[in-house]
Amino acid sequence: MKLVIQIPAWDEAEQIGPALAELPRRVPGFDSVETLVVDDGSTDGTAQAARRAGADHVVRLPIHRGLAFAWRAGLDAALRLGADVIVSTDADRQYAAADIDSLVAPLLGGVADIVVGDRGVATKSDFSPGKRLTQRFGSWVVRRASGTDVPDATSGFRALTREAALRLNVFSKMTYTLETLIQAGNKEMAVTSVPVRTNPAVRPSRLIRRTSNYVLVQGANILRITALYKPLPVFFGCAALLALLGFGLVGRYVFFVLTDHNPAGHIQSLLLAAVLFVAAVVSALSGLLADLISINRTLLEELVVEQRRQGSEEKKEFSAEDGR
């Protein structure tokens, strides 16, 4: 059994060394533990610092692509290295590396495909009240959208089995945390969480510079991924809302017809209601079309997973032969 611990890093030359030094070199249940740093187009020598600090593997992206892309690149690299379990953590040392043992335990026990570290965001003292509220609300929305029960959906401290890593995709450029959980829930993966400790912040978050922007972007991502995997409820829900508003306007017109001596002055209500009814029909038809497209997407995802599996297995066999 091989464990690969991956760290996406962007301009983290100062922190990558201490972050690597904290990672365990032995974890119960694994024959080998290797570290992987994904340098996301850094300009401060992060890749060189990682090599000097003893990283087993370093992947350098030529330009800055964002956390989500770097994380997925790390999964692909870990799979090619023959990882049976992949742990993701941050270069800013937010998460206590000593809790990796607890994080991988449900995977070793065969009770989960993905494990998310729970920071206890509801009571986390170094989070502002607004950030705590935002994190809790976001996690609630993700639980509703995915059918999973993860109290800290935005946590980047997580462990995945090889099969889970093969099946996950990332569409967002900002972060992967929420959308991968929605995918996991809709792909019927077993997801659980364990309490983890955190370290004092060494710098302000680069991902959440303005809470309002973060909420808008993540809200759009949640809606997009939910529509991708559950198009009928999303589009039919929009159609029902539009139709309900249309019926409300029709009711308004009828009310004024019965009570007003000049009902022609309210004909605008009927015109707007007609527009809403047409939009409702378009939304419903779009839902049916999206549902048909999702069937094709499912088939394409299965092909991608099979290609990933074959590629990683070939690389794994080559590495084993090279090792002999």
N, C-alpha and C positions, 0 to 999 in steps of 0.2 A: 504494500500500500504506500502510495506516494502522496504527500501533502505539498502543495505549492501555495505559498503566501504571496499574493500580488499587491503592489502598491502603485496606483496611478500617481504621478508626480508632475507638477508644473512649477518650475522655478523654485525648487525646494532643496537647493544645494546645501543650505545651512541645516535643514532638518532631516534630510534623508539618512545621514550617518547615524544620528541618535535613534531614528525610527528603526533602522535595520538592527542596531545593537540591542534593542528591546525585544526583538522577535525571538521566539524559542527555536533552538536547533534540534530539539527532540520533543515529540508529542506522543503520548501513549496511544497505541493503536496504529502507528505508522512506522514503516521501515526507514523512510527517508523524509526529510523536510527540506525544501528548497525555497529560496526567496527570488522573487521576480519584480523588477522595477520597470514601469512603463513611463518613460520620459516623454511627456506630451509637448514636444517642441520647445523645451526650455531654452533660455538664452543665458543662463547663469552657470552652466556646467553641471547640471543635475546628474546627467548620465555618468560623467567622469567621477563625480563625488560618490555615486552609488557603487561604482566599480571599486574605488579605493576603500569604501566601507565594507566590502566583502559580499556584495550581492552576487548570488549565483548566476543570475541571468538579467540582462538589461535589454529592453526593447526601446529604441529611440524613434519617435515619430518625427518626420522632417519639419512639420509645422504644427502649431497649436490647434488641436481639433476639438478640445473640450473633454470634460470628465467622462461623459457617457461613451464617447468613442474610445478613449484611452482604456476604460474599464473593459469594454468588449474586446479590444485588442489584447488586453491582458488575459482574458479568458481563452482566446484562441491560442495564444502563446503557451499558456499552461496546459491546454489540451495536447498541443504538439509535443510538450515535454513529458507527456504520459501521466499527468496528474489524475489521481482517483478522487481527490477532494481539493477544492480551491477555496482559500480564505481571502477575502478582500478587506483591506484596512487603509487608513489614510496616512499620508506622509506627515501631517501636522501632529501626529501622535495623540489625537483626540481620544482614542480607545486604548484601554489597558491591554497590552499584548499578552499579559499573563492569563487573560480570560479566553484565549484561543482553545485551551483544553475543554472548557465548558461549551464553547461555541460548536465544536465539531462532535461533541458527545452524541447528540441525537442522530447525526448522520451515521456514526459508527454503530449505533444501536438499531439502525434500519427503520427509524420511526419518522424520518423527515427527508425531504429532498433539498430543502433550503432552510437555513437557520439564520435568523436576524437577531443581532444584539440589541437588547432593549436598554436604552440609557435612562429610562425613567423620566421621560420628558415632562410629565405632568408636575414633577416636583424638583426638576433640575435647577439648582440655585443659580448657576451661572448663565441661565437663559433669562432674557427679559420676559415680563408677563405677556407681551405681545407675541414673542417668539414661541413661548410655551403654548399659547392659545392656537397659534397658527399650526404648530406641529401636531397638536392633538386633533384639530379639525381635519387637517390633511390625512392623518392616519385613519380617522373615522370614515372619511370619504373613500379611501382606498379599501378599507374593510368592506364597505358596502359594494364597491365596484368589483372586487375580486373574490369575495366570499371567504377570504382568509381572516385570521384573527391575530393580527400583528399590531401591538400597541405603539410601536415606534417605526412607522413605515419608512421614514426618511433616513434611518440609520444606514451608514455605508459599511458597517462592520458585520459581515455576513459570510456564511460558508455554504458552498454548493457542492453537490455530487457531480461527478463527471457527466452523467446523463442530463442533469438539470442544466449544466453549462452548455451542452450541445443544443438544447431545445430553446434557449432564451435568445431573443433578438432585442436590439436597442434602436429605437427610431428617433428619440430625442437627442439634441445636441448638448443640452444643459446637464442633466443628471439622469441616472438610470434607476434610482431607488424605487420610485413609485410605479413606473410603467412595468418593470420586471415583475413586481409583485402581482399586478393586475394580470399580466400574462400567465404567471405561475398558477394563479387561481383558476383562470379560464382553461388552462391546459391540464387541470386536475393534478397538479403537483402537491405533495404534502409540505406545507410551510408551517414552521413553528418559530418561537423566539425564546431566548434565554436572557436573564438579567446580566448586564455587563457593567464594569466600572469605566469611568472616564478620567482623563488627566486634565489639569488646568490648561486653558487655552494659551497657546504660544503666540497667536496672532489673530486678527479679526478674520471672520469667514470670507473667502473670496467668492463663494457660491451665492450667499445671501447678503448682498450689499444693500438692497432695498427690499423690505418685506413685501411691499405692494407688488413690485415687479415679479418677485419669486412666486407669489400666490397666483398671479395672472398666468404666468408661463406654466406653472405646474397644473393649474386648473385646466388650461387648454390641453396639456398633455394627457391628463386623466380622461377628459372627454374624448379626445382623439383615440386613445388606446381602447377605451370602453366601446366606442363606436366601431372600432376595427374588429373586435371579438364578439360584440353583442349588438350588431347593427339594428336588428328589428326592435328591441326595446327602446333604443335611443331615438330612432327615426319615428317609430309609431308613437312614442311619448310626445315628441315635438308636434306630430300631426294631431294628436288628441288635444294638446294645449291650444293649438291654433283653431281647431274646430270649436273648442269650448268658448274661446274669445269671440268667434264668429256668431255662435248661438246667443251669446250675451248681447251682442250688438243688435241681432234680430229681435231679441226680447225688448231691448230699449226702444226700437222703432215701433214695435207693436204697442208698447205702453203709451208712447206719445200719440199714436194713431187713435187710441181709445180715450185719451184724456185731453188732447190738444186740438184746437180748432184749425190748426195749420200744420198737418202732418207732413206736408211736402217739404217743410223746413228741416226735416230730419232724415231726408233721403240719403244723406252722407253715411249714415249708419249702415244702410243696406249695401251701399257701394263698398265700404270698408269690409263688411261681413263677407261679401262675395270674394274680395281679394284674399281674405283669411281662409275661406273654404278652398279656394284654388291652391293656396300655399299648403294647406293640410293634405290635399290630394297629392301634390308634388312630393311632399315629405314622405308620405306613405309609399309612393312608388319608388322613391329613392331608397327607402329602407329595404324594399323587396330586391332592388337591383344590388344594393350593398350586400345583402345576404347571399345572393348568388356569387358575387365577387369573393366573398369570404370563403366560400367552398373552394374556389380556385386557389386562394391564398393559403388555405390549409394544406392543399396538395403540394404547393410550391415550398412551404415550410418543411414538409416531410422530406422533400428532395434535398433541401439545404442541410437538414439534420443528417441525412444519410451521407452527403458529401463530406460534411465535417467529421462524421464518425470514421469514414474510410480514410480520410486524410490524416486524422490524428492517430489512428491505429497503425497506418503505414509508418508514420514517424516514430511511433512508440516501438514498433518492431525493429526499425532501423537502429534506434538508440540502443536497444537491448543487444543486438548483434555487435554493434560498435563497442559496447561495454565488455563483451566477451573477448 
